[in-house]
Amino acid sequence: MEVKFDDGACQQAGECVKGLPEVFKVVDNSFVIDTSKATEEAIRETVAKCPHGALKCVD
């Protein structure tokens, strides 16, 4: 599974970072997604909580 990020849609609500900080984080002013750090189920649940639809799971 891959997670796509739409920077233009992101309003920086931070739900992803608060929900799974080991997967979704900001490093050197860049948004980083490391899907190896959590289960697919946990990632899908967190992506679903994005209030602006900036994150999408791709199988």
HUQUI-V867947 format. One record per pair of residues at least 6 apart in sequence whose ideal C-beta (glycine too) atoms are under 8 Angstrom apart, sorted by the first residue. I is the first residue (numbers start at 0). GAP is how many residues later the second one is. Records with the same first field share a line. If there is no record, write none. Layout:
I=GAP, GAP
//
This chain:
0=34, 39, 42, 43, 56, 57, 58
1=33, 55, 56
2=30, 32, 40, 44, 52, 53, 54, 55
3=51, 52, 53, 54
4=26, 28, 49, 50
5=47, 48, 49, 50
6=24, 47
8=43, 44, 45
9=21, 42, 44
10=40, 41, 43
12=37, 38, 39
14=31, 34, 35, 36
15=7, 8, 30, 31, 33, 34, 39
16=7, 8, 9
18=26, 27, 30
19=17, 18, 22, 23, 26
21=12, 15, 16
22=10, 11, 12, 14, 15, 19, 20, 23
23=7, 8, 9, 22
24=6, 7, 9
25=6
34=8
37=8
42=14
43=13
45=9
46=8, 9, 10
//
